[in-house]
């Protein structure tokens, strides 16, 4: 998954989480928390949709395991952080 900036009239109003490879999108954080049912989880100016993140993004973190016999298995997990423009 990755996070995507959400803009309104050129101003950042929050972030969405987008899954890979299927591109499912959900709200991760928004500035105007009064409009959402999850206003109490905050980081800085943003209210965070923890339940939405957990249901959409966490399943994408399941490690992929490939085996080429009973004794040779490998798992791969990729983690990237803070990729800028």
KASUL-V50807 format. One record per backbone hydrogen bond with DSSP energy under -1.0 kcal/mol. NH is the residue of the N-H (numbers start at 1). CO is the residue of the C=O. E is the energy in kcal/mol with one decimal. If there is no record, write none. Layout:
nh/co/e
NH/CO/E
NH/CO/E
This chain:
nh/co/e
2/18/-2.3
4/16/-2.8
6/14/-3.0
8/11/-2.4
11/8/-1.8
13/6/-2.8
14/6/-1.2
15/29/-2.2
16/4/-2.7
17/26/-2.8
18/2/-3.2
19/24/-2.7
23/19/-1.6
26/17/-2.1
28/15/-2.4
29/15/-2.2
30/47/-1.9
31/13/-2.4
33/31/-1.6
35/32/-1.4
36/33/-1.7
43/46/-2.5
46/43/-2.0
47/30/-3.0
48/41/-4.1
49/28/-3.0
50/48/-1.4
53/49/-2.2
54/50/-2.8
55/51/-2.1
56/52/-1.8
57/53/-2.5
58/53/-1.2
60/57/-1.5
61/58/-1.9
62/59/-1.1
64/76/-1.1
66/74/-2.5
68/72/-2.6
74/66/-2.4
76/64/-1.4
